[in-house]
Every structure is written in C-alpha cells, then in structure tokens.
C-alpha cells in the first residue's frame, strides 16, 4: 500500500475513534444525568437504561433532544453546589477571622514576648486595613 492510502486510513481511524469517544462521553453524561434526576422515578430510569443498551445511538439522541434543558439545569446546579462546598471548605480551612480576632491573636503573641512592639503594630495595622 502506498503512503496516501495509509494516510487516509489513519485519518479515517482517527475520525471514528474521535466519534466513538465523543459518543461515550455523551452516554456517560446521560447515565449520570439519569441518576442525578430525583424527579424521574426508578422505572423510567430503568426504561431509559434498557433503551440505551439495545438502541444506544437513537436513544441518546432522543434523550438529548427531549431532556436536554433539564440536563443542563441539573448539571449547572451540581456545579454550583460543588463550588459552594469548595468555598465553604476553603473558608473553614483558611480560618478567615475578623480584624478583632487578628488583633487579639497579635496581642497574645505580643504579651507572650513572641513579637516586639513594632511587629505588633504592623500586624494591628494590617488587620485593620483588611489585607
């Protein structure tokens, strides 16, 4: 076989591999959405799964057309919940304190002799400035 036919065979395999992987992403997104949807009862979920097994491409297309808006809403809601949980964890871990808490900590360090007067004043000014 010559170079041109090998090249086009490679392109053809690459195209179908891309299409198959894109289909798998869509299939997993649909299955994830089915289990994320709390309004759909278990029997309908089972029917969708059975159709996805036996008539996969057509069922995926119908699902995306019929339930695409709800799928986007549930996905956005899940992303917002995950972002809120991440923000809460970061706030908890970082220990964001009020300026008065920061000044109290600096005063305790100053009274313990860990920091000197200039360092105490610098920490106090930083806490009051909010940075």
N, C-alpha and C positions, 0 to 999 in steps of 0.2 A: 504494500500500500504506500502511496506517496504522502508527502507532507501535508498537502491540502486536505486530503480525506481524514488524516489523523487529527489535524487541527479542528476540522468541523465536527468530528466525532467527540473531541474533547469539549468543544463549546456546547454540543448537544447534551452530553452527560452533565456538564456544569449547570446548564439551564434546568434540566429535570431534577437535579439534586437540590437546586435552589427552590424549585416549585414544591418538592416534597417536604423540605424543611419548613417552608412557609406554611404549608398545609398542616404540619404537625404543631406549629405554633398556634394556628387558629384552632385546631382540635383541642389542645390543652387549655386554651383560653376559654373555649366553650364549656368544657368539662368543669373547669374551675368556677366559671360563672354559674353553672347549674347548681353546684354545691354551695355557692355563696348566696343564692337567691332563697330567702326564707319565706317568700310568698307562694312559691310553687311547691305543691305537695309532692311527696315521695313517689307516687305512682306516675305523675307526669315526668319527673326526673328519670325514672326507670324507662319510660317510653322513649324519651329523647336519647338516652344512652343506647337502648336497643337499636333505634334507627341509626345512630352514629356508627354502630358496629356493622350493621347489614347494608346500609345505603349511605356511606360516610360523606361523600362529596356533596350530594344533593341535600342531605340533612344539614350539613354545616352551612351551606348556602341559605337554606330556608331559615335556619336558626338566626344567622346574622341579619337577615332581612326582617324577620318577624320580631326579634327580641334585641336588636342592636342598640336601640336607645336605652333600654333598661340595663343592658350590659355595660354601657358607658357610664351610666349613673352609679351602678354598683361598684364599678372599678374606681371611679372618682371618690366615692365615699370611703372605700377601703384605703385609698391612698391618703385621704385626709385624716382618717383615723390613725394610720401608721405614722404620719407626720406629727400629729398631736401627741402620740405616745413617745415618739423620739424627743420632741421638745420638752415634754414633762420629765423624761429621764435625764436629759442634759441639764435642765434647771435643778433637778434634785442632786445630781452628781456634782455640778459646779458649785452648789451651795450659795447661790446668789443671795446675798444678805443686804439688809438696808444699811444706809450710811451710819445709823446709830449703832448697829451691830459691829460694823467695821471699826468704828471709833472705840467701842468697848473692848474689842479684841486688842487694838493697838494700845489702849490704856493699860490693859492687863499685862501686855508684854513690857511696857514702859515701867510699870510698878515692880515687875519681876526682875528688872535690870537687864533684860534681853536686848532692848533697844535704847538708844540715848534720846535726849530731848529733840535734837534735830530730826531724827528718824521718826519720832512720834508725831512731830508737827507735820512732816511730809506725808505720813500716812493719813493723818487727820484731814489735811488739805485735799488729798486725793479722794478720800471717801466723800467729802463734802462737794467736790466738783463733779462726782458721778462717773469718773472714768477709771 
